[in-house]
Amino acid sequence: MTPRFAVVGHPNKGKSSIVSTLAEDSAVAVDSIPGTTTTSRAFPMRVDGEVLYELIDTPGFQRPREVLAWLREQSAGAADRAAAVTRFVDTHAGDPRFHDECELLGPIINGAGILYVVDGSRPYGSEYEPEMEILRWTGRPRMALINLIADGDHTEEWHRALDQYFSIVRVFDAVHADVQKRLTLLQSFGELHAPWRTAITRAVSALEDDYQRRRESSARLIAALLVEALTMQRSQQISEDADPEPVIAKAERRLREDLRDLEQTTRREIESIYRHEDVVWGSDAPAIIESDLFSAESEQLFGLSRAQLVATGAMSGAVAGGAIDIMLGGASLFAVTGISAVVGGLSALFGSDKLAKTKVLGQSLASREIIVGPFRDSNLPWILLGRALLHHEAIAERNHARREALVTAISDGTHRANAIEPGLRKRLGAEFNSVRSNGISPGDTRMEVLVGELLRQGEAEAHGR
């Protein structure tokens, strides 16, 4: 039996936010305007196609005093109360005065458990008692959730009142609760009704496994991005007498654009993994997440210092520039573009207008092939990694109830890669060098494992805050 929970309460107390968060569904209408939800709608939580549980978004109570008065007139006693609620819904199903009450009570009389939501940032008032009394009459398993919507904390007085009507009362911030808080709340659902306990335990386990898979999938995507950045090349055929420099400049621009596009594609795929396909970035995004990969801002926020690069071993055998091979009939000519080091925080990846060195081996042919790449800037993989870590952190912990633009926080002067434990940073540096020098063989998961370790650490830090 799939557990079903009707999320009910006063209008505009965060009911839809709780449904959106626990169902991980951005399609739930969330608005500060009362009355946004006018009909009951079920939102299943699925993992691998299996429905683990179902949340039902409902309208808010409108006339609870009138409903309770009708129930008291029609009830023959305590044993008849649940049946009286059913009779009320049957009697008033087409009555516009009680449309919202019938919508919210319908799922409950059909077997759903009750999640009653209140705003703990506002004081308790007696106007809520008719609602709670009606829910008690249903006889269904019920829990109260104190949602802190705004500033102010009146949870103690709410607890004193809610404890009289509900067997379980929890404080739950629907908008800011992280993964662990959501799982903890879900576990308490199993305490409401013994027949649900097994299903809820399975749901928690399935979600924990799913979150692990999401992290592993994200690690694979970020690792693939790093490998491509360390190995990508672009080639161009030219005639023997053609000037290679304009062709080289064009290939260099294409190489940079392709890496920018790949980073954006990786981000979109990670957002899809966490069901955040419609995320909107806030006003600080151009300076952080959306800043150009090859900009001074990215170097400053995400790169390592030259001293740290040396310490990681990332500069061993690396050239701060781009390698260009000119191929003549299979004989390789090696030349290196004259690329300057980082000056004033700028990272010049392909700074020269002409080849520093050209050497022709073998016979002259009618055409030549220019190969540009891979990138040799030692800081580029660290910049990509830092940007990817910040993006993953922002997406992985974001609630689906949050509809404001996503913003990212980063301390001034703090490089993201600097926070990586030195031993792990050195292992990453060695892996960057290995991939840059030797490429990567099929089945080699070392980069993925290292990135996965970083994502686990980031998740642990986020939960500890």
KAMO-V995636 format. One record per helix or strand. SS is the DSSP state (@ for helix, = for strand). FROM is the first residue (numbers start at 1). TO is the last residue. Records with the same first field share a line. If there is no record, write none. Layout:
SS->FROM-TO / FROM-TO
//
This chain:
=->3-10 / 41-47 / 50-57 / 61-61 / 113-119 / 142-147 / 168-171 / 233-239 / 281-281 / 322-328 / 331-337 / 343-343 / 346-346 / 355-355 / 367-375 / 406-406
@->15-23 / 64-74 / 78-92 / 96-109 / 126-138 / 155-162 / 179-189 / 194-231 / 244-273 / 285-287 / 296-302 / 306-312 / 380-396 / 416-419 / 422-438 / 446-464
//
